[in-house]
Amino acid sequence: MDKVLLRIALLGALVGLMAGVLVTLFRLSIEISQTLMLPGGQIGNYEALPGWLRLLLPLGGAVALGLLFERLPANRRSVGIVHLINFMRFRKQRLPFTNAVVQFFGGLVAIVSGNSVDREGPGVHLGAANATLIGRRINLSEDEDYLLAAAGGAAAIAAAFNTPLAGVIFVIEVLRVRYAINNIIPVIVASVVGTVISRLVYGQSPAFTVPALSIGSLAELPVIILMGVLIGILGAGFIRISALTAQKTFDWRPLYAFALAGLVTGLLAQWAPAIMGVSYDALDRIFHNDLGVQALFLLLLAKLIATAVSVGVRLPGGLIGPSLIIGGAVGGLTELLVQNTYPLYQGSAGFYAMIGMVAMMGATLRAPLAALVALMELTGNLNVILPGMIVVVTAEIATRMLIGDVSAFTAMLKIQHKREAEQAARDAALQETEAEDTLSSDSDKIIHANDGSSQ
């Protein structure tokens, strides 16, 4: 048993190394492309683009992706965390690495062209899929392949946010890996190695600048609870819009579906250009109260709609980052509104934005513990855990009361399975009709033959 555990731990380290390299390469590719393309060579500087280009850039990128996806077989178009969850639950085969290649370049085009998606969702897919490369060279069992895919996903989250423990909890809550020593050891090892690779390239800092927080008084707890309820409502709305978009566009050609997402993003970017791309630069401004109430409201509304539509049409990008932006905007709005109206306010700049950010992530992913652990790792401030727990749990309860126990990922997966079942039923009915027509034709031929012989 010890040898088995050592073997899977070493394989976890290898997967973590490969996942860390892939995720870092993906991030570098995005940043280099943006440096070359955007004004001033500044990463994420879509706000400096003229309005007509903020419309045409996401639309053009979406159309290019639509044309590319239409040339791909249907089974090669599945990408992202939904694709990974489908594999983790049904384990029909190893994750196809060709889908990961599609994810890498598709996610790169989607993000660089300014569409409202993130790099973390594609990163999780890339991290998990590299287990396939190992499986081709080593005789892995089905369980080992499953665990290594989970380990790659954990390493990707850890590398993206510099949060190794949150990567492990993400695998348990979102990918639903059962907690057991043999299961969790390779995941922990991979998460640590992925974090090390990221820190070698980007240093100790996470994907965005986290301010030094001081906690307000307990008298602010009612405000925190109300903010949690609002975030829960927004989380439920985000999932509903994504699911509704998926239902309406599931049978559309990729060109039309992706073009819809690009058009919606381009139009909304006329009023809220900060929604374009990963948007972590906007999060930095929210933390330091650099955006006013109107700008925050427009960012919140536009980011929610643009991302929900993009996720619903299955554009090759993720939703974890946008959920952080939306939650951060809610927190920023809350802070600006209570600063001058709530006499017991004692918080620091960025406090409400930080706890709102992780609450929205927990509500949309249905991963409250991963959100809380990420909050602790990002801030390094244990005092923020109490208000963080309150807002995350409140948001979780509100979301569950509105839409039940469903995340943005599982909602998309349910629609996919429902449409696949309907298509299978239609194909079966068509085959049955064709068989009946063939039988009827053969009967007619026999009858005509008998009539001829009797004459």
Residue pairs with C-beta under 8 A, 6 or more apart in sequence:
4 182
5 181
5 182
5 185
8 144
8 147
8 148
8 182
8 185
8 186
9 185
9 186
9 189
11 134
11 138
11 140
11 144
11 148
11 186
12 147
12 148
12 151
12 185
12 186
12 187
12 188
12 189
12 190
12 193
13 189
13 190
13 193
14 134
15 127
15 130
15 131
15 134
15 148
15 151
15 152
15 155
15 186
15 190
16 151
16 152
16 155
16 189
16 190
16 191
16 192
16 193
16 194
16 197
17 193
17 194
17 197
18 127
18 130
18 133
18 134
18 152
19 126
19 127
19 128
19 130
19 151
19 152
19 153
19 155
19 156
19 159
19 190
19 194
20 127
20 155
20 159
20 193
20 194
20 195
20 196
20 197
20 198
21 197
22 104
22 123
22 126
22 127
22 130
22 156
23 123
23 126
23 127
23 155
23 156
23 159
23 160
23 194
23 198
24 159
24 197
24 198
24 201
24 202
26 104
26 107
26 108
26 119
26 122
26 123
26 126
27 119
27 123
27 160
28 201
29 108
30 108
30 111
30 112
30 119
30 278
31 43
33 108
33 112
34 42
34 43
34 44
34 45
34 112
34 277
35 41
35 42
35 43
37 112
38 44
38 45
38 46
38 48
38 49
39 45
39 48
39 49
40 48
42 48
43 281
44 277
44 278
44 279
44 280
44 281
45 281
46 54
46 57
46 114
46 269
46 273
46 274
46 276
46 277
47 273
47 274
49 57
49 273
51 270
54 114
54 266
54 269
54 270
54 273
54 276
55 266
55 267
55 269
55 270
56 266
57 113
57 114
57 266
57 276
58 113
58 114
58 115
58 116
58 261
58 262
58 263
58 265
58 266
58 269
58 276
59 259
59 262
59 263
59 265
59 266
60 113
60 262
61 109
61 110
61 112
61 113
61 114
61 115
61 262
62 110
62 113
62 115
62 258
62 259
62 261
62 262
62 263
62 265
62 315
63 255
63 258
63 259
63 262
64 109
64 113
65 106
65 109
65 110
65 254
65 258
65 315
65 316
66 253
66 254
66 255
66 256
66 257
66 258
66 259
67 255
68 106
69 77
69 106
69 254
69 255
69 258
70 253
70 254
70 255
72 102
75 96
76 96
76 98
76 99
76 102
77 102
77 254
77 314
78 86
78 99
79 99
79 100
79 102
79 103
79 106
79 107
79 122
79 125
79 314
79 316
80 103
80 121
80 122
80 124
80 125
80 314
80 316
80 317
80 318
81 121
81 124
81 125
81 153
81 174
81 318
81 409
82 314
82 409
82 412
82 413
82 416
83 95
83 99
83 125
84 95
84 124
84 125
84 128
84 149
84 153
84 175
85 174
85 175
85 176
85 409
85 410
85 413
86 413
86 416
87 93
87 95
87 128
87 149
88 146
88 149
88 150
88 175
88 176
88 177
89 176
91 142
91 145
91 146
94 131
94 132
94 135
94 145
95 128
95 129
95 131
95 132
95 149
96 129
96 132
97 129
97 130
97 132
97 133
99 125
99 129
100 125
100 126
100 129
100 130
100 132
102 316
103 122
103 125
103 126
103 129
103 316
104 122
104 126
106 122
106 316
107 117
107 119
107 121
107 122
107 316
107 317
107 318
109 316
110 117
110 310
110 315
110 316
110 317
111 117
111 118
111 119
111 277
111 278
111 317
112 277
113 262
114 265
114 266
114 269
114 276
114 277
115 261
115 262
115 265
115 276
115 277
115 306
115 310
115 315
115 317
116 265
116 275
116 276
116 277
116 279
116 303
116 306
116 307
116 310
116 322
117 307
117 310
117 311
117 315
117 316
117 317
117 318
117 319
117 321
117 322
118 278
118 317
118 318
118 319
118 320
118 321
118 322
119 160
119 278
119 317
119 318
119 321
120 156
120 157
120 160
120 161
120 318
120 320
120 321
121 317
121 318
121 319
121 320
122 316
122 317
122 318
123 156
123 157
123 159
123 160
123 318
124 153
124 156
124 157
124 318
126 152
126 156
127 152
127 153
127 154
127 155
127 156
127 159
127 194
128 149
128 150
128 152
128 153
128 156
129 149
129 152
130 152
131 140
131 145
131 148
131 149
131 151
131 152
132 145
134 140
134 148
135 145
135 148
140 148
147 177
147 183
147 186
147 187
148 186
148 190
150 171
150 175
150 177
150 183
150 187
151 171
151 186
151 187
151 189
151 190
151 191
152 190
153 167
153 170
153 171
153 175
154 167
154 168
154 170
154 171
154 187
154 188
154 190
154 191
154 194
155 167
155 190
155 191
155 193
155 194
155 195
156 167
156 194
157 163
157 166
157 167
157 170
157 191
158 164
158 166
158 167
158 168
158 191
158 192
158 194
158 195
158 198
159 167
159 194
159 195
159 197
159 198
160 198
160 207
161 167
161 206
161 207
161 374
161 377
161 378
162 195
162 198
162 199
162 202
162 204
162 205
162 206
162 207
162 377
162 378
163 195
163 206
163 373
163 374
163 377
163 378
164 188
164 191
164 192
164 194
164 195
164 377
165 191
165 373
165 377
166 370
166 373
166 374
166 377
167 187
167 191
167 194
167 195
168 184
168 187
168 188
168 191
169 367
169 369
169 370
169 373
170 365
170 367
170 370
171 177
171 187
172 179
172 184
172 369
172 370
173 365
173 366
173 367
173 368
173 369
173 370
174 365
174 366
174 367
174 370
174 407
174 409
177 183
177 184
177 187
206 378
207 280
207 321
208 280
208 283
208 284
208 287
209 284
209 287
210 287
210 350
210 354
210 378
210 379
211 287
211 288
211 348
211 349
211 350
211 354
212 348
213 348
213 350
213 351
213 354
213 379
213 381
213 384
214 347
214 348
214 351
215 347
215 348
215 351
215 381
215 383
215 384
215 386
215 387
216 344
216 345
216 346
216 347
216 348
216 351
217 344
217 346
219 344
220 338
220 342
220 344
220 345
220 346
220 347
220 387
221 387
221 390
223 334
223 338
223 342
223 345
224 352
224 355
224 387
224 390
224 391
224 394
225 390
225 391
225 394
227 330
227 331
227 334
227 352
227 355
227 356
227 359
227 391
228 359
228 390
228 391
228 392
228 393
228 394
228 395
228 398
229 394
229 395
229 398
230 330
231 327
231 330
231 356
231 359
231 360
231 363
231 391
231 394
231 395
231 398
232 363
232 394
232 395
232 396
232 397
232 398
232 399
232 401
232 402
233 398
233 399
233 402
234 300
234 304
234 326
234 330
234 360
234 363
235 323
235 360
235 363
235 364
235 395
235 398
235 399
236 363
236 398
236 399
236 402
236 403
237 304
238 304
238 307
238 308
238 323
238 326
238 364
238 408
239 364
239 399
239 403
239 406
239 407
239 408
239 411
240 403
241 304
241 305
241 308
241 309
241 312
242 308
242 309
242 311
242 312
242 319
242 408
242 411
242 412
243 312
243 411
243 412
243 415
244 312
245 308
245 309
245 311
245 312
245 313
246 311
246 312
246 313
246 314
246 411
246 412
246 415
246 416
247 415
248 312
249 256
249 257
249 260
249 312
249 313
250 415
250 416
250 419
251 419
252 313
257 313
257 314
258 313
258 315
260 309
260 313
261 306
261 309
261 310
261 313
261 315
264 305
264 306
264 309
264 310
265 275
265 276
265 306
265 309
265 310
268 275
268 302
268 305
268 306
269 275
269 276
269 302
269 306
271 298
271 302
272 295
272 298
272 299
272 301
272 302
272 303
274 281
274 282
274 285
274 295
274 299
274 303
275 282
275 299
275 302
275 303
275 306
275 307
275 325
278 321
279 303
279 321
279 322
279 325
280 321
280 325
282 291
282 299
282 325
283 324
283 325
283 328
283 353
283 357
285 291
286 296
286 328
286 329
286 331
286 332
286 350
286 353
287 328
287 349
287 350
287 353
287 354
288 349
288 350
289 332
289 335
289 336
289 349
289 350
291 299
291 332
292 336
293 333
293 336
293 337
296 329
296 332
296 333
296 336
297 329
297 333
299 325
299 329
300 326
300 329
300 330
300 333
303 322
303 325
303 326
303 329
304 322
304 326
307 319
307 322
307 323
307 326
310 317
311 319
311 408
311 412
312 412
314 412
319 364
319 408
320 361
320 365
323 360
323 361
323 363
323 364
323 365
324 357
324 358
324 360
324 361
325 357
326 360
327 356
327 357
327 358
327 359
327 360
327 361
328 353
328 354
328 356
328 357
328 360
329 353
329 356
330 356
330 360
331 351
331 352
331 353
331 354
331 355
331 356
331 357
332 352
332 353
332 356
334 352
334 356
335 347
335 349
335 350
335 351
335 352
335 353
338 345
338 352
339 345
351 384
351 387
354 375
354 378
354 379
354 384
355 375
355 384
355 387
355 388
355 391
355 392
356 391
358 371
358 372
358 374
358 375
358 388
358 392
359 371
359 388
359 391
359 392
359 394
359 395
360 395
361 367
361 370
361 371
361 374
362 368
362 370
362 371
362 372
362 392
362 395
362 396
363 395
363 396
363 398
363 399
364 399
364 407
364 408
365 371
365 407
365 408
365 409
366 396
366 399
366 405
366 406
366 407
366 410
367 407
368 392
368 393
368 396
371 388
371 392
372 385
372 388
372 389
372 392
375 384
375 385
375 388
375 392
376 382
376 384
376 385
376 388
403 411
406 414
